[in-house]
Amino acid sequence: MLEAVSSSRPRRRRLALAAGAAGAAAVIGVTGLTVSANAAPGTPAAVASKNVTVDNRSLSIDAAVKAAQAALKAAEQGGHRVTVVVLDRAGTVQVELKGDGAGPQTAESAHRKAFTAVSFGQPTSVLAGRVTGGGATLRDIPGTLFLAGGVPITVDGQPIAAIGVGGAPSGDLDEQYATAGAATLR
């Protein structure tokens, strides 16, 4: 049973987390879940069995930095001022490099291109052809951008990350630079 909540904020948070985990487990029918309302700080409040977990591959930070730096270098050699963003599978930024003189819009563009590429597991140049016609399209999904310049990074055919580049005079150039970054990971 849960004890009465004291005025201590950390204890209240632990109790709320423990109660929430227990409630969620009961609703979805998870068995073998242990919840402790008196867990010490830093101790997990719930322990789940292995049959309710999945493993997700991701790039190491070293690999993400290496790919971003290669993409930025390729753009600089081409004489373009860009921003490069590497996102993980969940769409979380691992690396963002804003090149010298890159415009303020380049970061948002690079992020949205990478988000689109990792979400759909295809280069944004390929996806751009799918957003034509009347009515609702993929273009209506918040956070996406269907301009060339986003390239997924895949393992065994599954996207695990993406590189987005924004700022070159054309999406084709942005994609060329993103591809140069991804190529360093092979």
C-alpha positions in Angstrom: 0.0 0.0 0.0 1.1 3.5 -0.6 1.8 5.6 2.5 0.5 9.1 3.1 2.3 11.7 1.0 4.5 14.0 3.0 5.3 17.6 2.0 8.7 16.4 0.7 8.6 17.0 -3.1 11.1 14.2 -4.1 9.1 11.7 -2.0 5.9 12.9 -3.7 7.4 12.4 -7.1 8.6 8.9 -6.3 5.1 8.0 -5.0 3.4 9.5 -8.0 5.8 7.6 -10.4 5.3 4.4 -8.5 1.6 4.7 -8.5 1.6 5.7 -12.1 3.7 2.6 -13.1 1.5 0.3 -11.0 -1.7 1.8 -12.6 -0.3 1.5 -16.1 0.8 -2.1 -15.5 -2.7 -3.0 -14.2 -4.4 -1.3 -17.1 -2.4 -3.1 -19.8 -2.1 -6.4 -17.9 1.6 -6.5 -17.3 2.5 -9.2 -14.9 5.8 -9.7 -13.1 6.1 -5.9 -12.5 7.5 -4.9 -9.1 6.7 -1.4 -7.9 8.2 0.1 -4.7 6.8 3.3 -3.3 9.7 3.6 -0.9 12.5 3.3 -3.5 15.6 5.2 -2.7 16.5 8.1 -5.0 18.1 6.9 -8.2 16.6 3.4 -7.8 14.2 2.3 -10.6 10.6 2.3 -9.4 9.6 -0.6 -11.7 11.3 -3.7 -13.0 9.9 -5.3 -16.1 10.5 -8.8 -17.4 12.5 -9.1 -20.7 9.5 -10.2 -22.7 8.0 -6.7 -22.5 11.0 -4.9 -23.9 12.6 -4.2 -27.3 16.1 -3.3 -28.3 16.6 -0.3 -30.4 19.8 0.3 -32.3 21.3 3.8 -32.5 24.4 5.6 -33.6 27.1 6.2 -31.1 27.8 9.8 -30.4 31.2 9.4 -32.1 29.6 8.1 -35.3 27.0 10.9 -35.3 29.6 13.6 -34.8 31.8 12.0 -37.6 28.9 11.9 -40.0 27.9 15.5 -39.2 31.4 16.8 -39.6 31.8 15.0 -42.9 28.6 16.5 -44.2 29.6 20.0 -43.0 33.0 19.7 -44.6 31.5 18.6 -47.9 29.3 21.6 -47.9 32.2 24.0 -47.0 34.3 22.5 -49.8 31.3 23.2 -52.2 31.3 26.8 -50.9 28.0 26.5 -49.1 27.0 27.7 -45.6 24.7 25.0 -44.1 23.5 23.5 -40.9 23.8 19.7 -40.4 21.5 17.8 -37.9 21.8 14.2 -37.0 18.7 12.7 -35.3 18.2 9.3 -33.7 15.3 7.0 -34.5 13.1 8.8 -32.0 13.7 12.1 -33.7 15.9 13.4 -30.9 18.9 15.6 -31.9 22.2 13.8 -31.4 24.3 16.4 -33.2 23.7 19.9 -34.7 26.5 21.7 -36.4 25.8 25.2 -37.7 28.4 26.2 -40.2 30.0 29.6 -40.2 27.7 32.1 -41.9 24.7 29.7 -42.2 21.4 31.5 -42.1 19.0 31.3 -39.2 16.5 29.2 -41.2 19.0 26.4 -41.9 18.7 24.7 -38.5 15.0 24.3 -38.8 15.2 23.1 -42.3 18.0 20.5 -41.5 16.1 19.3 -38.5 12.8 18.8 -40.3 14.5 17.1 -43.3 16.3 14.6 -40.9 13.0 14.1 -39.0 11.2 13.3 -42.3 13.9 10.9 -43.5 14.1 8.9 -40.2 10.3 8.8 -39.9 9.7 7.3 -43.3 13.1 5.6 -43.8 13.7 7.1 -47.2 15.6 10.2 -48.5 13.4 13.2 -48.6 14.0 13.6 -52.3 12.2 10.3 -52.9 9.3 11.2 -50.5 8.8 14.6 -52.1 7.1 12.9 -55.1 4.5 11.4 -52.8 3.0 14.7 -51.5 1.3 15.8 -54.6 -2.4 16.0 -55.4 -5.4 17.4 -53.6 -6.6 16.6 -50.1 -4.6 15.6 -47.2 -1.0 14.3 -47.9 2.1 13.4 -45.9 2.9 17.1 -46.1 0.3 17.7 -43.4 2.2 15.8 -40.8 3.7 18.3 -38.3 7.5 18.6 -38.3 8.1 17.2 -41.7 9.7 18.8 -44.7 9.6 17.2 -48.1 12.5 18.9 -49.7 15.7 17.1 -50.7 18.4 17.1 -48.1 17.4 14.4 -45.6 19.0 11.0 -45.7 18.1 8.0 -43.4 20.8 5.9 -41.9 19.7 2.3 -41.9 20.8 -1.0 -40.4 19.3 -4.2 -41.9 16.9 -2.1 -43.8 15.6 -0.3 -40.7 16.1 3.4 -40.1 18.2 4.1 -36.9 19.0 7.7 -37.5 19.1 10.4 -40.2 21.1 13.3 -41.4 19.5 16.5 -42.5 21.3 19.4 -44.3 19.8 22.8 -44.9 21.2 26.0 -46.5 22.7 25.1 -49.9 21.0 26.8 -52.9 19.2 23.6 -53.8 17.9 20.5 -52.0 19.9 18.3 -54.4 23.1 19.9 -53.0 21.8 19.5 -49.4 21.2 15.8 -50.1 24.6 15.4 -51.7 26.2 16.7 -48.5 24.0 14.6 -46.2 24.9 11.5 -48.3 28.6 12.4 -47.9 28.1 12.4 -44.2 26.2 9.1 -44.2 28.9 7.5 -46.4 31.5 7.8 -43.6 29.5 5.3 -41.6 29.8 2.4 -44.1 
